[in-house]
Amino acid sequence: RRLGALGESTPKALLTVGGRTMLEQAVASLRGAGARRVIVNVHHHADRIERFLAEHDLGVEVLVSREDGHPLETGGGLLHARALFHAGESILMHNVDVLSTLPLDELLSRHEASAALATLLVQERDTARQLLFDEVGLCGREDRRSGERREVRPPRGAVRALAFGGIHVASPRLFERITERGVFRIVDAYLRLAGEGQVIAPWVPDRGTWLECGNPERLAAARALLERDPHALD
């Protein structure tokens, strides 16, 4: 819906930026981090995405999780696809409208070397909604439009407000701790789990390009950037 008329006739995943679909760009990022199997959750124009995947070799095994009836959001979609994941392996999640050259292999290795339940790409970026992190990990959320600030547990040490970047990695034990059902956002589950004592860690990259193309203005800006510099996402 955020893409307006652009998204009515073409699924967001198949919109092109820099000569490639956003789906191809996201899969390339995941493949660069070492992914061997990619699960694509689909709802809007699902048949078109499935046809595209059948006609293109993206260099990894690709499975499709259909959300028939209505979209299940980021948390519900993950839970719905649970049976498609290999047991015991980390889960690297990537919004399709995010384009980046971030070192996602570092995100993955940092997470796997820690005891965190999940590790989130976050940035010092001006957004209306931000997540709060202390010296342990996620501890709350802040909405700068309404002024609402919610802490899910008492903070320890200094607190930083950081913007979630739509890429995150979780331990497979996350599935055992998700109690939400139906349509829900994964960030809401992370906030609940952080309040229960689980460590949801931040990862602030020190290099690489990050672009979000979720509305017409940001999509146009990303396309313009790649017209000026075709190698910006190489």
N, CA, C and O of each residue as an XYZ file, in Angstrom:
936
protein
N       0.823     -1.216      0.000
C       0.000      0.000      0.000
C       0.852      1.260      0.000
O       0.464      2.266     -0.593
N       2.009      1.219      0.656
C       2.841      2.425      0.733
C       3.370      2.857     -0.629
O       3.742      4.017     -0.807
N       3.406      1.941     -1.588
C       3.902      2.285     -2.918
C       2.818      2.837     -3.823
O       3.098      3.212     -4.962
N       1.580      2.894     -3.335
C       0.502      3.472     -4.114
C       0.276      2.759     -5.433
O       0.259      1.529     -5.484
N       0.101      3.540     -6.520
C      -0.198      2.964     -7.832
C       0.917      2.052     -8.329
O       0.656      1.103     -9.069
N       2.166      2.329     -7.930
C       3.280      1.488     -8.360
C       3.107      0.042     -7.907
O       3.458     -0.893     -8.627
N       2.564     -0.128     -6.712
C       2.421     -1.463     -6.157
C       1.133     -2.169     -6.519
O       0.961     -3.345     -6.199
N       0.225     -1.471     -7.183
C      -1.050     -2.096     -7.523
C      -0.894     -3.115     -8.642
O      -1.487     -4.192     -8.590
N      -0.103     -2.782     -9.646
C       0.022     -3.662    -10.801
C       1.235     -4.583    -10.733
O       1.272     -5.615    -11.403
N       2.226     -4.213     -9.924
C       3.455     -4.997     -9.823
C       3.778     -5.256     -8.357
O       3.769     -4.320     -7.557
N       4.061     -6.498     -7.984
C       4.443     -6.742     -6.589
C       5.749     -6.026     -6.271
O       6.635     -5.930     -7.120
N       5.862     -5.527     -5.048
C       7.040     -4.761     -4.655
C       8.331     -5.509     -4.967
O       9.308     -4.906     -5.412
N       8.339     -6.813     -4.737
C       9.542     -7.612     -4.943
C      10.031     -7.571     -6.384
O      11.216     -7.787     -6.634
N       9.140     -7.299     -7.340
C       9.518     -7.325     -8.751
C       9.719     -5.940     -9.352
O       9.962     -5.821    -10.553
N       9.622     -4.896     -8.541
C       9.992     -3.572     -9.019
C      11.506     -3.529     -9.208
O      12.247     -4.125     -8.426
N      11.957     -2.840    -10.222
C      13.383     -2.832    -10.544
C      14.087     -1.586    -10.022
O      13.535     -0.486    -10.016
N      15.318     -1.797     -9.586
C      16.209     -0.714     -9.171
C      17.584     -1.059     -9.722
O      18.123     -2.125     -9.425
N      18.150     -0.171    -10.518
C      19.461     -0.447    -11.080
C      19.490     -1.636    -12.017
O      20.505     -2.324    -12.121
N      18.369     -1.885    -12.707
C      18.331     -2.959    -13.691
C      18.033     -4.339    -13.137
O      17.980     -5.308    -13.894
N      17.836     -4.448    -11.816
C      17.487     -5.729    -11.212
C      16.286     -5.556    -10.299
O      16.079     -4.484     -9.730
N      15.499     -6.609    -10.161
C      14.368     -6.531     -9.247
C      14.872     -6.447     -7.811
O      15.985     -6.871     -7.498
N      14.030     -5.893     -6.948
C      14.404     -5.825     -5.539
C      14.560     -7.222     -4.954
O      15.365     -7.429     -4.045
N      13.794     -8.186     -5.471
C      13.947     -9.567     -5.018
C      15.338    -10.095     -5.358
O      15.982    -10.723     -4.518
N      15.802     -9.849     -6.571
C      17.144    -10.293     -6.956
C      18.215     -9.617     -6.104
O      19.190    -10.253     -5.704
N      18.030     -8.330     -5.830
C      19.000     -7.601     -5.013
C      19.065     -8.202     -3.601
O      20.152     -8.400     -3.058
N      17.897     -8.490     -3.012
C      17.871     -9.034     -1.649
C      18.489    -10.423     -1.597
O      19.255    -10.732     -0.685
N      18.158    -11.260     -2.574
C      18.716    -12.616     -2.598
C      20.227    -12.568     -2.774
O      20.945    -13.367     -2.172
N      20.716    -11.643     -3.589
C      22.162    -11.507     -3.768
C      22.843    -11.149     -2.455
O      23.928    -11.651     -2.163
N      22.213    -10.279     -1.655
C      22.780     -9.926     -0.354
C      22.812    -11.133      0.574
O      23.800    -11.363      1.271
N      21.736    -11.896      0.578
C      21.685    -13.092      1.418
C      22.706    -14.129      0.961
O      23.380    -14.756      1.778
N      22.810    -14.298     -0.344
C      23.781    -15.255     -0.883
C      25.200    -14.827     -0.513
O      26.040    -15.674     -0.210
N      25.472    -13.530     -0.535
C      26.784    -13.029     -0.163
C      27.127    -13.289      1.289
O      28.302    -13.353      1.653
N      26.108    -13.440      2.121
C      26.331    -13.737      3.541
C      26.464    -15.231      3.788
O      26.678    -15.655      4.923
N      26.337    -16.041      2.723
C      26.502    -17.482      2.875
C      25.226    -18.281      2.832
O      25.250    -19.490      3.062
N      24.088    -17.628      2.537
C      22.814    -18.353      2.498
C      22.815    -19.365      1.353
O      23.253    -19.068      0.242
N      22.322    -20.550      1.647
C      22.190    -21.598      0.625
C      20.732    -21.861      0.280
O      20.426    -22.397     -0.785
N      19.831    -21.482      1.186
C      18.386    -21.667      0.977
C      17.694    -20.359      1.329
O      17.932    -19.789      2.393
N      16.845    -19.892      0.441
C      16.101    -18.648      0.667
C      14.616    -18.951      0.599
O      14.144    -19.622     -0.319
N      13.887    -18.447      1.584
C      12.437    -18.622      1.636
C      11.792    -17.268      1.377
O      12.063    -16.296      2.082
N      10.944    -17.213      0.367
C      10.279    -15.970     -0.016
C       8.815    -16.070      0.385
O       8.090    -16.938     -0.102
N       8.382    -15.182      1.275
C       6.960    -15.200      1.631
C       6.198    -14.264      0.699
O       6.622    -13.133      0.459
N       5.071    -14.742      0.178
C       4.333    -14.017     -0.854
C       2.853    -13.919     -0.499
O       2.287    -14.797      0.151
N       2.247    -12.822     -0.949
C       0.795    -12.647     -0.839
C       0.290    -11.869     -2.055
O      -0.408    -12.423     -2.904
N       0.641    -10.588     -2.137
C       0.202     -9.718     -3.229
C       0.844    -10.178     -4.537
O       2.069    -10.253     -4.634
N       0.013    -10.489     -5.552
C       0.506    -10.990     -6.837
C       1.438    -12.186     -6.641
O       2.496    -12.266     -7.265
N       1.038    -13.109     -5.772
C       1.884    -14.263     -5.458
C       2.235    -15.074     -6.694
O       3.368    -15.535     -6.831
N       1.273    -15.256     -7.601
C       1.530    -16.066     -8.788
C       2.631    -15.459     -9.649
O       3.444    -16.185    -10.221
N       2.662    -14.128     -9.745
C       3.693    -13.478    -10.563
C       5.074    -13.681     -9.960
O       6.042    -13.894    -10.689
N       5.174    -13.618     -8.642
C       6.473    -13.831     -8.000
C       6.905    -15.273     -8.169
O       8.074    -15.537     -8.454
N       5.986    -16.212     -7.998
C       6.332    -17.620     -8.170
C       6.777    -17.902     -9.610
O       7.712    -18.670     -9.838
N       6.103    -17.277    -10.570
C       6.488    -17.467    -11.976
C       7.883    -16.888    -12.230
O       8.689    -17.494    -12.937
N       8.159    -15.738    -11.665
C       9.485    -15.137    -11.820
C      10.554    -16.057    -11.236
O      11.600    -16.261    -11.853
N      10.302    -16.606    -10.066
C      11.283    -17.490     -9.442
C      11.495    -18.761    -10.249
O      12.606    -19.289    -10.308
N      10.432    -19.247    -10.867
C      10.554    -20.455    -11.685
C      11.371    -20.201    -12.941
O      11.985    -21.120    -13.481
N      11.380    -18.951    -13.408
C      12.048    -18.624    -14.672
C      13.461    -18.074    -14.490
O      14.173    -17.866    -15.472
N      13.876    -17.836    -13.243
C      15.187    -17.229    -12.999
C      15.979    -18.050    -11.981
O      15.439    -18.488    -10.965
N      17.242    -18.247    -12.265
C      18.161    -18.924    -11.345
C      18.844    -17.854    -10.494
O      19.633    -17.060    -11.006
N      18.541    -17.835     -9.198
C      19.102    -16.826     -8.307
C      20.330    -17.334     -7.559
O      20.846    -16.655     -6.671
N      20.791    -18.517     -7.915
C      22.032    -19.016     -7.340
C      21.906    -19.717     -6.011
O      22.913    -20.122     -5.431
N      20.696    -19.871     -5.514
C      20.441    -20.579     -4.256
C      19.147    -21.376     -4.412
O      18.372    -21.149     -5.340
N      18.930    -22.300     -3.501
C      17.640    -22.974     -3.457
C      16.594    -21.971     -2.968
O      16.802    -21.301     -1.956
N      15.486    -21.868     -3.674
C      14.437    -20.916     -3.306
C      13.133    -21.663     -3.070
O      12.674    -22.429     -3.917
N      12.549    -21.425     -1.907
C      11.238    -21.975     -1.572
C      10.272    -20.814     -1.361
O      10.684    -19.704     -1.024
N       8.992    -21.079     -1.563
C       7.975    -20.036     -1.431
C       7.009    -20.391     -0.306
O       6.531    -21.521     -0.212
N       6.733    -19.408      0.540
C       5.729    -19.546      1.593
C       4.569    -18.623      1.245
O       4.696    -17.403      1.340
N       3.445    -19.196      0.844
C       2.283    -18.399      0.434
C       1.449    -18.020      1.650
O       1.141    -18.854      2.500
N       1.095    -16.751      1.710
C       0.208    -16.258      2.761
C      -1.138    -15.972      2.120
O      -1.448    -14.830      1.783
N      -1.925    -17.007      1.956
C      -3.231    -16.875      1.317
C      -4.218    -16.213      2.278
O      -4.126    -16.372      3.495
N      -5.151    -15.479      1.710
C      -6.169    -14.820      2.533
C      -5.776    -13.407      2.884
O      -6.448    -12.458      2.479
N      -4.698    -13.248      3.631
C      -4.215    -11.919      4.002
C      -2.751    -12.029      4.404
O      -2.313    -13.093      4.841
N      -1.977    -10.936      4.262
C      -0.572    -10.972      4.656
C      -0.438    -11.079      6.172
O      -1.253    -10.535      6.916
N       0.586    -11.779      6.617
C       0.742    -12.094      8.036
C       1.743    -11.197      8.757
O       2.034    -11.424      9.931
N       2.269    -10.192      8.084
C       3.263     -9.285      8.649
C       4.599    -10.007      8.887
O       4.721    -11.201      8.614
N       5.578     -9.288      9.388
C       6.932     -9.830      9.475
C       7.060    -10.980     10.470
O       7.846    -11.901     10.250
N       6.300    -10.936     11.555
C       6.368    -12.026     12.533
C       5.500    -13.199     12.149
O       5.938    -14.348     12.209
N       4.267    -12.917     11.752
C       3.369    -13.987     11.345
C       3.873    -14.718     10.120
O       3.691    -15.930     10.002
N       4.511    -13.992      9.198
C       5.059    -14.613      8.007
C       6.203    -15.551      8.330
O       6.320    -16.623      7.737
N       7.053    -15.152      9.274
C       8.149    -16.026      9.695
C       7.613    -17.303     10.321
O       8.059    -18.400      9.982
N       6.670    -17.166     11.222
C       6.116    -18.336     11.894
C       5.414    -19.264     10.902
O       5.514    -20.486     11.015
N       4.709    -18.689      9.940
C       3.995    -19.466      8.933
C       4.956    -20.312      8.098
O       4.600    -21.399      7.642
N       6.176    -19.804      7.900
C       7.164    -20.498      7.062
C       8.055    -21.449      7.855
O       9.004    -22.003      7.300
N       7.776    -21.645      9.109
C       8.676    -22.383     10.003
C       9.106    -23.741      9.441
O      10.279    -24.104      9.539
N       8.187    -24.480      8.864
C       8.498    -25.839      8.405
C       9.485    -25.858      7.248
O      10.050    -26.910      6.949
N       9.709    -24.728      6.589
C      10.591    -24.681      5.425
C      12.058    -24.467      5.794
O      12.936    -24.637      4.947
N      12.334    -24.096      7.041
C      13.703    -23.837      7.457
C      14.401    -25.128      7.856
O      13.767    -26.064      8.342
N      15.720    -25.170      7.646
C      16.510    -26.284      8.136
C      16.651    -26.163      9.653
O      17.006    -25.100     10.162
N      16.378    -27.236     10.364
C      16.465    -27.210     11.824
C      17.895    -26.918     12.261
O      18.851    -27.432     11.680
N      18.027    -26.094     13.281
C      19.331    -25.839     13.875
C      20.163    -24.771     13.205
O      21.272    -24.490     13.659
N      19.663    -24.160     12.134
C      20.446    -23.142     11.433
C      19.925    -21.733     11.744
O      18.730    -21.524     11.956
N      20.850    -20.786     11.763
C      20.462    -19.392     11.979
C      19.528    -18.926     10.873
O      19.580    -19.421      9.747
N      18.676    -17.969     11.209
C      17.683    -17.441     10.279
C      18.041    -15.982      9.991
O      17.948    -15.129     10.874
N      18.446    -15.700      8.762
C      18.800    -14.342      8.354
C      17.627    -13.769      7.568
O      17.272    -14.281      6.507
N      17.034    -12.712      8.091
C      15.813    -12.135      7.509
C      16.115    -10.780      6.862
O      16.891     -9.985      7.392
N      15.492    -10.535      5.713
C      15.848     -9.372      4.886
C      14.582     -8.834      4.238
O      13.964     -9.527      3.430
N      14.185     -7.616      4.575
C      13.043     -6.990      3.907
C      13.373     -6.804      2.428
O      14.493     -6.426      2.082
N      12.405     -7.066      1.561
C      12.696     -7.012      0.128
C      12.884     -5.586     -0.366
O      13.491     -5.381     -1.417
N      12.378     -4.593      0.365
C      12.534     -3.216     -0.089
C      13.781     -2.544      0.478
O      13.915     -1.322      0.416
N      14.697     -3.348      1.034
C      15.977     -2.843      1.511
C      17.075     -3.293      0.550
O      17.192     -4.480      0.244
N      17.873     -2.348      0.080
C      19.017     -2.634     -0.777
C      20.269     -2.244     -0.017
O      20.316     -1.173      0.586
N      21.288     -3.100     -0.036
C      22.482     -2.749      0.723
C      23.721     -3.448      0.199
O      23.654     -4.447     -0.517
N      24.858     -2.879      0.587
C      26.150     -3.537      0.405
C      26.776     -3.781      1.775
O      27.999     -3.867      1.888
N      25.966     -3.892      2.801
C      26.464     -4.105      4.151
C      27.093     -5.498      4.266
O      26.665     -6.421      3.573
N      28.090     -5.659      5.120
C      28.746     -6.962      5.281
C      27.887     -7.898      6.146
O      28.147     -8.073      7.336
N      26.875     -8.487      5.534
C      25.951     -9.312      6.295
C      26.599    -10.585      6.827
O      26.093    -11.193      7.770
N      27.722    -10.993      6.224
C      28.450    -12.126      6.800
C      28.972    -11.779      8.191
O      29.052    -12.643      9.064
N      29.331    -10.496      8.396
C      29.772    -10.061      9.719
C      28.610    -10.058     10.706
O      28.777    -10.454     11.859
N      27.432     -9.614     10.262
C      26.244     -9.676     11.113
C      25.990    -11.105     11.549
O      25.734    -11.361     12.725
N      26.059    -12.030     10.616
C      25.781    -13.431     10.916
C      26.822    -14.008     11.869
O      26.467    -14.662     12.850
N      28.097    -13.773     11.592
C      29.137    -14.340     12.453
C      29.119    -13.722     13.835
O      29.365    -14.407     14.827
N      28.830    -12.425     13.909
C      28.751    -11.790     15.227
C      27.607    -12.390     16.033
O      27.746    -12.661     17.226
N      26.482    -12.591     15.370
C      25.352    -13.176     16.089
C      25.672    -14.585     16.585
O      25.404    -14.923     17.738
N      26.243    -15.392     15.710
C      26.485    -16.788     16.069
C      27.562    -16.942     17.137
O      27.634    -17.975     17.802
N      28.397    -15.922     17.304
C      29.421    -15.961     18.346
C      28.896    -15.455     19.684
O      29.601    -15.504     20.692
N      27.664    -14.971     19.691
C      27.079    -14.401     20.909
C      26.024    -15.333     21.479
O      25.709    -16.374     20.902
N      25.490    -14.938     22.620
C      24.394    -15.680     23.231
C      23.048    -15.029     22.937
O      22.036    -15.413     23.523
N      23.025    -14.053     22.041
C      21.787    -13.323     21.747
C      20.775    -14.218     21.047
O      21.139    -15.098     20.267
N      19.508    -13.983     21.334
C      18.445    -14.691     20.637
C      18.304    -14.152     19.215
O      18.007    -14.902     18.285
N      18.520    -12.854     19.057
C      18.464    -12.218     17.739
C      19.394    -11.021     17.737
O      19.672    -10.433     18.782
N      19.872    -10.667     16.550
C      20.723     -9.491     16.383
C      20.148     -8.671     15.237
O      19.902     -9.196     14.152
N      19.936     -7.381     15.483
C      19.234     -6.515     14.540
C      20.169     -5.476     13.943
O      20.943     -4.841     14.660
N      20.095     -5.304     12.622
C      20.759     -4.177     11.986
C      20.056     -2.898     12.425
O      18.859     -2.727     12.192
N      20.803     -2.008     13.059
C      20.242     -0.721     13.484
C      21.225      0.379     13.103
O      22.417      0.135     12.916
N      20.698      1.591     12.993
C      21.508      2.715     12.528
C      21.148      3.971     13.287
O      20.043      4.107     13.812
N      22.100      4.886     13.336
C      21.818      6.225     13.852
C      21.217      7.025     12.708
O      21.927      7.647     11.919
N      19.902      6.993     12.638
C      19.178      7.557     11.498
C      17.900      8.187     12.032
O      17.283      7.657     12.956
N      17.501      9.314     11.455
C      16.323     10.039     11.930
C      15.053      9.384     11.411
O      14.729      9.507     10.230
N      14.337      8.696     12.277
C      13.062      8.078     11.932
C      12.056      8.369     13.032
O      12.424      8.707     14.157
N      10.779      8.232     12.690
C       9.732      8.504     13.675
C       9.746      7.473     14.800
O       9.540      7.816     15.964
N       9.988      6.208     14.451
C       9.995      5.152     15.450
C      11.401      4.605     15.608
O      12.055      4.251     14.627
N      11.855      4.539     16.835
C      13.191      4.035     17.093
C      13.159      3.002     18.217
O      12.284      3.014     19.082
N      14.137      2.119     18.171
C      14.287      1.126     19.222
C      15.334      1.608     20.212
O      16.287      2.298     19.849
N      15.139      1.233     21.468
C      16.049      1.651     22.536
C      16.931      0.479     22.934
O      16.448     -0.631     23.161
N      18.230      0.738     23.017
C      19.198     -0.288     23.393
C      20.068      0.233     24.532
O      20.508      1.383     24.521
N      20.309     -0.639     25.518
C      21.257     -0.305     26.574
C      22.483     -1.187     26.419
O      22.697     -1.750     25.346
N      23.291     -1.322     27.457
C      24.532     -2.089     27.349
C      24.288     -3.594     27.202
O      25.209     -4.336     26.860
N      23.061     -4.048     27.456
C      22.725     -5.472     27.309
C      22.108     -5.752     25.943
O      22.455     -6.734     25.287
N      21.192     -4.885     25.519
C      20.489     -5.091     24.259
C      19.195     -4.297     24.228
O      19.079     -3.257     24.877
N      18.232     -4.786     23.476
C      16.951     -4.096     23.319
C      16.261     -3.927     24.670
O      16.147     -4.873     25.450
N      15.801     -2.695     24.930
C      15.116     -2.451     26.208
C      13.856     -1.619     26.053
O      13.172     -1.358     27.043
N      13.527     -1.189     24.822
C      12.310     -0.403     24.668
C      12.143      0.157     23.277
O      12.864     -0.197     22.344
N      11.166      1.045     23.166
C      10.813      1.659     21.881
C      10.416      3.108     22.130
O       9.916      3.454     23.200
N      10.645      3.949     21.128
C      10.292      5.359     21.227
C       9.603      5.799     19.939
O      10.081      5.524     18.839
N       8.473      6.486     20.094
C       7.766      7.056     18.950
C       7.921      8.572     19.039
O       7.341      9.215     19.914
N       8.696      9.124     18.138
C       9.014     10.545     18.223
C       7.867     11.429     17.762
O       7.840     12.621     18.069
N       6.918     10.855     17.025
C       5.759     11.653     16.604
C       4.824     11.901     17.779
O       4.359     13.020     17.992
N       4.555     10.851     18.535
C       3.624     10.978     19.660
C       4.322     11.322     20.969
O       3.680     11.725     21.939
N       5.654     11.158     20.988
C       6.389     11.383     22.230
C       6.326     10.205     23.182
O       6.820     10.281     24.307
N       5.717      9.113     22.732
C       5.589      7.943     23.607
C       6.918      7.200     23.697
O       7.585      6.985     22.685
N       7.294      6.815     24.893
C       8.509      6.038     25.147
C       8.127      4.858     26.033
O       7.578      5.037     27.121
N       8.420      3.665     25.561
C       8.039      2.462     26.288
C       9.276      1.628     26.586
O       9.994      1.217     25.674
N       9.517      1.384     27.856
C      10.614      0.518     28.256
C      10.043     -0.835     28.654
O       9.094     -0.912     29.434
N      10.623     -1.900     28.115
C      10.116     -3.238     28.407
C      10.817     -3.857     29.615
O      10.388     -4.884     30.142
N      11.897     -3.217     30.039
C      12.607     -3.621     31.259
C      13.441     -2.437     31.712
O      13.691     -1.532     30.917
N      13.880     -2.412     32.965
C      14.721     -1.304     33.426
C      16.043     -1.274     32.666
O      16.726     -2.295     32.591
N      16.418     -0.131     32.105
C      17.677     -0.054     31.348
C      18.891     -0.212     32.254
O      18.857      0.104     33.443
N      19.966     -0.714     31.645
C      21.249     -0.825     32.341
C      22.269      0.039     31.615
O      22.627     -0.238     30.470
N      22.724      1.065     32.273
C      23.690      1.964     31.651
C      23.031      2.911     30.662
O      21.819      3.128     30.692
N      23.859      3.470     29.785
C      23.381      4.449     28.811
C      22.453      3.802     27.798
O      22.622      2.638     27.437
N      21.463      4.576     27.341
C      20.478      4.091     26.371
C      20.658      4.848     25.060
O      20.807      6.070     25.048
N      20.641      4.096     23.948
C      20.740      4.695     22.619
C      19.445      4.431     21.859
O      18.896      3.331     21.921
N      18.959      5.446     21.140
C      17.802      5.296     20.263
C      18.319      5.069     18.846
O      19.016      5.919     18.292
N      17.974      3.914     18.258
C      18.498      3.520     16.960
C      17.361      3.071     16.048
O      16.344      2.564     16.519
N      17.536      3.256     14.759
C      16.511      2.903     13.778
C      16.759      1.493     13.252
O      17.882      1.157     12.876
N      15.719      0.675     13.225
C      15.819     -0.680     12.699
C      15.940     -0.625     11.184
O      15.218      0.124     10.526
N      16.862     -1.426     10.624
C      17.153     -1.360      9.201
C      16.549     -2.462      8.356
O      16.917     -2.599      7.189
N      15.624     -3.262      8.905
C      14.928     -4.261      8.095
C      15.720     -5.521      7.791
O      15.291     -6.329      6.967
N      16.871     -5.710      8.439
C      17.676     -6.924      8.290
C      18.016     -7.414      9.692
O      18.422     -6.618     10.539
N      17.858     -8.701      9.951
C      18.134     -9.233     11.283
C      18.383    -10.724     11.186
O      17.975    -11.375     10.224
N      19.055    -11.255     12.191
C      19.348    -12.680     12.230
C      18.917    -13.209     13.593
O      19.095    -12.542     14.612
N      18.349    -14.408     13.604
C      17.850    -14.988     14.844
C      18.305    -16.424     14.982
O      18.527    -17.127     13.996
N      18.439    -16.843     16.230
C      18.711    -18.247     16.524
C      17.473    -19.070     16.200
O      16.356    -18.566     16.319
N      17.645    -20.332     15.790
C      16.467    -21.171     15.547
C      15.614    -21.375     16.800
O      14.446    -21.750     16.695
N      16.184    -21.135     17.981
C      15.378    -21.266     19.200
C      14.339    -20.149     19.328
O      13.488    -20.191     20.216
N      14.409    -19.148     18.438
C      13.370    -18.113     18.442
C      11.991    -18.733     18.265
O      11.036    -18.303     18.911
N      11.871    -19.745     17.391
C      10.563    -20.351     17.142
C       9.937    -20.892     18.415
O       8.718    -20.831     18.577
N      10.746    -21.417     19.316
C      10.220    -21.985     20.563
C       9.675    -20.907     21.491
O       8.893    -21.198     22.396
N      10.085    -19.676     21.269
C       9.736    -18.595     22.193
C       8.692    -17.636     21.620
O       8.262    -16.707     22.303
N       8.286    -17.857     20.378
C       7.217    -17.035     19.815
C       5.873    -17.564     20.289
O       5.495    -18.691     19.968
N       5.164    -16.761     21.042
C       3.825    -17.133     21.505
C       2.733    -16.435     20.714
O       1.562    -16.809     20.787
N       3.126    -15.414     19.954
C       2.153    -14.683     19.142
C       1.622    -15.587     18.028
O       2.301    -16.519     17.597
N       0.429    -15.308     17.580
C      -0.187    -16.072     16.499
C      -0.876    -15.122     15.528
O      -1.186    -13.981     15.868
N      -1.109    -15.609     14.320
C      -1.813    -14.805     13.325
C      -0.939    -13.706     12.769
O       0.224    -13.932     12.436
N      -1.504    -12.507     12.668
C      -0.809    -11.360     12.085
C      -0.076    -10.603     13.201
O      -0.714    -10.091     14.121
N       1.251    -10.532     13.125
C       1.997     -9.747     14.106
C       3.356     -9.365     13.539
O       3.875    -10.019     12.634
N       3.916     -8.309     14.080
C       5.232     -7.828     13.655
C       6.310     -8.454     14.519
O       6.150     -8.594     15.732
N       7.408     -8.829     13.885
C       8.472     -9.495     14.610
C       9.085     -8.576     15.662
O       9.529     -9.054     16.705
N       9.119     -7.268     15.411
C       9.679     -6.345     16.397
C       8.863     -6.365     17.673
O       9.422     -6.227     18.761
N       7.536     -6.536     17.566
C       6.712     -6.630     18.775
C       7.069     -7.882     19.577
O       7.096     -7.849     20.807
N       7.341     -8.973     18.882
C       7.775    -10.191     19.579
C       9.134     -9.976     20.225
O       9.359    -10.423     21.350
N      10.046     -9.297     19.531
C      11.359     -9.016     20.110
C      11.232     -8.174     21.380
O      11.924     -8.433     22.365
N      10.361     -7.179     21.365
C      10.174     -6.337     22.550
C       9.644     -7.163     23.723
O      10.111     -7.015     24.852
N       8.677     -8.024     23.455
C       8.164     -8.883     24.531
C       9.270     -9.778     25.072
O       9.429     -9.911     26.286
N      10.031    -10.388     24.176
C      11.088    -11.302     24.600
C      12.190    -10.569     25.365
O      12.735    -11.105     26.330
N      12.517     -9.360     24.945
C      13.510     -8.572     25.672
C      13.020     -8.286     27.091
O      13.797     -8.315     28.046
N      11.726     -8.012     27.215
C      11.158     -7.775     28.536
C      11.179     -9.001     29.421
O      11.137     -8.893     30.647
N      11.244    -10.176     28.796
C      11.293    -11.439     29.543
C      12.718    -11.892     29.820
O      12.937    -12.964     30.382
N      13.691    -11.068     29.421
C      15.078    -11.377     29.739
C      15.912    -11.925     28.610
O      17.093    -12.212     28.807
N      15.331    -12.083     27.413
C      16.108    -12.547     26.269
C      16.952    -11.394     25.711
O      16.527    -10.239     25.732
N      18.137    -11.715     25.219
C      19.018    -10.691     24.660
C      18.727    -10.508     23.176
O      18.891    -11.431     22.377
N      18.292     -9.302     22.821
C      18.105     -8.904     21.428
C      19.151     -7.829     21.174
O      19.006     -6.691     21.619
N      20.200     -8.198     20.460
C      21.390     -7.347     20.352
C      21.329     -6.416     19.146
O      20.672     -6.731     18.155
N      22.011     -5.267     19.222
C      22.121     -4.369     18.063
C      23.382     -4.659     17.263
O      24.385     -5.118     17.809
N      23.322     -4.387     15.969
C      24.512     -4.407     15.118
C      24.500     -3.127     14.309
O      23.604     -2.904     13.495
N      25.501     -2.285     14.537
C      25.633     -1.017     13.819
C      26.798     -1.161     12.845
O      27.950     -1.135     13.280
N      26.545     -1.310     11.551
C      27.639     -1.516     10.591
C      28.505     -0.271     10.465
O      28.023      0.853     10.602
N      29.782     -0.487     10.204
C      30.706      0.646     10.063
C      31.068      0.930      8.614
O      31.896      1.798      8.337
N      30.448      0.198      7.681
C      30.712      0.466      6.266
C      29.562     -0.106      5.433
O      28.757     -0.898      5.922
N      29.506      0.305      4.186
C      28.486     -0.206      3.285
C      27.358      0.781      3.053
O      27.165      1.729      3.814
N      26.621      0.533      1.985
C      25.485      1.369      1.592
C      24.189      0.692      2.020
O      24.059     -0.530      1.948
N      23.239      1.500      2.465
C      21.916      0.995      2.852
C      20.862      1.914      2.252
O      20.921      3.130      2.433
N      19.896      1.337      1.537
C      18.800      2.107      0.947
C      17.487      1.401      1.252
O      17.407      0.174      1.191
N      16.467      2.168      1.576
C      15.128      1.601      1.789
C      14.211      2.191      0.730
O      14.169      3.406      0.541
N      13.472      1.320      0.036
C      12.673      1.738     -1.126
C      11.196      1.461     -0.910
O      10.509      1.039     -1.840
N      10.701      1.687      0.277
C       9.345      1.278      0.611
C       8.244      2.224      0.193
O       7.068      1.873      0.290
N       8.589      3.425     -0.275
C       7.538      4.330     -0.774
C       8.019      4.949     -2.090
O       9.200      4.835     -2.417
N       7.144      5.594     -2.842
C       7.533      6.103     -4.165
C       8.707      7.061     -4.134
O       9.549      7.027     -5.030
N       8.783      7.922     -3.113
C       9.861      8.904     -3.055
C      11.218      8.231     -2.849
O      12.193      8.577     -3.518
N      11.281      7.269     -1.922
C      12.564      6.607     -1.658
C      12.952      5.672     -2.802
O      14.134      5.492     -3.092
N      11.948      5.081     -3.447
C      12.238      4.245     -4.615
C      12.832      5.102     -5.728
O      13.806      4.704     -6.367
N      12.249      6.275     -5.961
C      12.757      7.177     -7.002
C      14.178      7.639     -6.661
O      15.024      7.744     -7.549
N      14.440      7.913     -5.391
C      15.776      8.356     -4.980
C      16.809      7.250     -5.204
O      17.925      7.520     -5.648
N      16.434      6.000     -4.895
C      17.354      4.883     -5.109
C      17.631      4.687     -6.586
O      18.770      4.434     -6.980
N      16.591      4.803     -7.410
C      16.788      4.661     -8.855
C      17.687      5.769     -9.393
O      18.540      5.528    -10.247
N      17.490      6.982     -8.890
C      18.313      8.104     -9.345
C      19.771      7.906     -8.944
O      20.676      8.203     -9.724
N      19.999      7.407     -7.735
C      21.362      7.145     -7.279
C      22.053      6.146     -8.190
O      23.212      6.340     -8.558
N      21.351      5.076     -8.560
C      21.962      4.051     -9.386
C      22.097      4.483    -10.846
O      22.912      3.928    -11.584
N      21.312      5.459    -11.261
C      21.530      6.030    -12.591
C      22.826      6.837    -12.609
O      23.580      6.804    -13.581
N      23.073      7.566    -11.510
C      24.311      8.358    -11.419
C      25.523      7.463    -11.210
O      26.594      7.707    -11.765
N      25.341      6.423    -10.401
C      26.454      5.524    -10.063
C      25.964      4.081    -10.173
O      25.492      3.516     -9.186
N      26.069      3.480    -11.347
C      25.556      2.116    -11.549
C      26.211      1.075    -10.649
O      25.686     -0.027    -10.493
N      27.360      1.417    -10.052
C      28.080      0.439     -9.220
C      27.863      0.679     -7.726
O      28.567      0.096     -6.901
N      26.899      1.527     -7.368
C      26.701      1.876     -5.957
C      26.346      0.674     -5.102
O      26.594      0.679     -3.897
N      25.764     -0.363     -5.709
C      25.377     -1.554     -4.940
C      26.212     -2.772     -5.308
O      25.836     -3.900     -4.989
N      27.334     -2.558     -5.973
C      28.219     -3.675     -6.313
C      28.990     -4.149     -5.077
O      29.786     -5.084     -5.166
